[in-house]
Amino acid sequence: MIRAHSAPIATMPRAQYTGDFVAWTGGAMFIGSGGGTVQPHAHYAIQIVVGAPGGLLVQDGRRGAWTPCAGAIIPSRTVHSIDVGACAWSAVVFVEPETTAGKALAVRTERRVRFLEPQDLSATMGALEQAWRDARSVAAVRDAAHHLLSSLSGTSASAPSDARVLKVIEYLRDRPDEAPSLEDVARAVHLSPSRLRHLFVEETGMPLRTYQLWRRVLRVWEFLMQGETLAGAAHAAGFSDSAHLSRTCRTMFGLAPSAMQMSGPLSERLRRPPHYLG
């Protein structure tokens, strides 16, 4: 049975978070070890957080009780905090709400944090850890993450996203190094700017500009995985400087990007010279 606590359980001094970032169409994931308490925050994506073999704490709201659990599904734009300091390793999966898996997870959560028991994750956690630690393969980790998503979302959502919004998202994903204006995007999908503004918020719950900012933040982690410096990654993703990026990450993720070192098995393998890769 899951029991809540008023504050995080005291632990030994926390180690620096080290891990990896993997992205795919409609989602992304951090997987790693170390770290500690993440400050209260909210973001556009639905979040799945898991910790193994135990020790994960999740807080619902800014002043809610801390709940020990095997994992949790956190709805889009829900204020929350997590503490992974007592976990041997943890994974945080972000699922874009307009995707099929996102819509199914939204139905399951009913706009409330859903805490997961070990049996909810028993069929997926071993494969995810093996893909990350042993196979050290981005493709294998992505497949394991998809398996986790499938097992938790169950069936497909009954109400598909508006095709025009999906076209907008595809348009933006195809231009990761650009920052199209509302007028540019509206022209591409044959809508007026005012109609697109209303439709996008109606379907995703956020303005188009906020979604573009979310995508830019995800690009930062892709650059960091390749060995780019924080300042270089910030510039490459379209931020004015690393301070601007840090402020954005604190709002969206509850911590600065400098708190998470991309130096896990996947990033190490990506940075090896080609003749070392098998």
Buried (B, 14 or more C-beta within 10 A) or exposed (E): EEEBEEEBEEBEEBEBBBBBBBBEEBBBBBBBBBBBBBEBBBBBBBBBBBBBEEBBBBBBEEEBBBBBBBBBBBBBBBBBBBBBBBBEBBBBBBBBBBBBBBBBBBBBBEEEBBBBEEEBBEEBBEBBBEBBBEBBBBEBBBBBBBBBBEEBBEEEBEEEBBEBBBBBBEBBEEBBEEEBEBEEBBBBBEBEBEEBBEBBBEBBBBEBEBBBBBBBBBBBBBBBBEBBEBEBBBBBBBBEEBEEBBEBBBEBBBBBBEBBBBBBBBBBBBEEEEEEEE
